[in-house]
Amino acid sequence: MPTYQYKCANNHVHEEERSIKENQYVINCLECGETLKPVFFAPAVNLVGRGFYSNGG
């Protein structure tokens, strides 16, 4: 199940693990009560196998 990260206007961060199929709903910050907005970031990429550069690791 993916983990989603949210941030409020006061920079409090909240992580939640839930199914992609679940409906999106409004989440309020547990610390200040502000509405949390999703934080978008690039997923980690691991390139392995033939054809990818190796630095000895």
Secondary structure, DSSP 4 states (H G I P E B T S, - for coil): --EEEEE-TT--EEEEE--TTSPP---B-TTT-PBPEEPP-PPP----STTS-----
